[in-house]
Amino acid sequence: MSAKRLVGEVHEEVNEAREKVSSLKLRRQEEGASRREKLRPAYLRKQLEKFKTSNAGKLS
């Protein structure tokens, strides 16, 4: 096998690995955003309850 061919194959493998890493990173980011969107309503409800209870104490 010639050195040029070997370098070409290594270059191709490196590019494929980079693409794979890039797609995995993108998928993780999308999953994180999805998870945050699912948690957001529960967080807002909890904050609202906390706000209501703190204001109820101030009003009486």
Secondary structure, 3 states (H helix, E strand, C coil): CCHHHHHHHHHHHHHHHHHHHHHHHHHHHHHHHHHHHHHHHHHHHHHHHHHHHHHHHHHC
